[in-house]
Amino acid sequence: MEKFGNITLYNDDCMEVMKTFKDKQFDLAIVDPPYGIGASADSRVGGSYTVNLGGVKKKVAAKAYTPKDWDFSKPTLEYWNELKRVSKNQIVWGGNYFASNLEDTPCWLVWNKRNGKNNNADCEIAWTSFKTAVRMFEWKWNGMLQQNMKYKEERIHPTQKPVALYKWILNNYAKEGDTILDTHFGSLSIGIACHDLGFELTAIELDKDYYEAGKKRLIEHQRQLTIF
């Protein structure tokens, strides 16, 4: 376990770590577990795509990642039981892949990635335990093309989500003083969002490479804010 201000990180198996938590210890769990679709084994996730640069169409290759095997199976029923035990509310990215383990809900979150014409999904969907209406967040996320090119995020994980997405979630579904849990932090975008908005976060990542890369990203962000 390592602490960085209001952020606590674990490089460990989330099942083992969650066993140490009390019932309803966290106000909100925001998780992005493996979907079981093998995305981690594709060294060039998303394939190539075409961009328009000054009126000239150019084909750009997807960023290369180290192939890994973490996305070949979905979380077990034990995972879902533990997640619901330790958190009061949950938001689960890829909820459409886990429908058999999650009860009916009126509140789905839709991230419109504004991908344009390609083979990638137009949107990603999150299941929530909230009883409010379906909501959509638009944020372009297509390889090198991002919604905010002035503050472009470096891609360090094949299924990385933007910091802005997590800030939108926190601003709309968390209250001041809430404690947040993430069981598969990946690129740690959620850590940057929680740091900036002042939320206490406990985040877990099993893969050592992702853990170190995410931790480095968080530390560099915290240092940059201190400098400026």
Secondary structure, DSSP 8 states (H G I E B T S, - for coil): -EEETTEEEE-S-HHHHHTTS-TT-EEEEEE----SS-GGG-TTTT--EEEEETTEEEEE--------STTSS---HHHHHHHHHHEEEEEEETGGG-GGGS---S-EEEEE----SSSS-SEEEEEES--S--EEEE--EETTEES-GGG-----STT---HHHHHHHHHHH--TT-EEEES--TT-HHHHHHHHHT-EEEEE---HHHHHHHHHHHHHHHHHHHH-
